[in-house]
Amino acid sequence: MKILAWFGTLVSIIGAFLVASQIIPMGYCFFLAGSVSLMLVAWLRRDYPQLVLNGTFMLANFWGLWNVV
């Protein structure tokens, strides 16, 4: 689970820099991978506030990707 948490963290950071660099579609894909990974970690840890936060991020990332494509 620790590896999944670090994966989610790292791809989210990469996604942030991609979006900031105006590589928007790829950035949202990285953000999506990060939020889904961190949602799974939160679910397994029963960390419901973190689950809600990353679920909201996931929806925002889908919305952003939808608007870009």
Secondary structure as UniProt FT lines:
FT   HELIX           2..20
FT   TURN            21..22
FT   HELIX           24..45
FT   HELIX           48..68
//
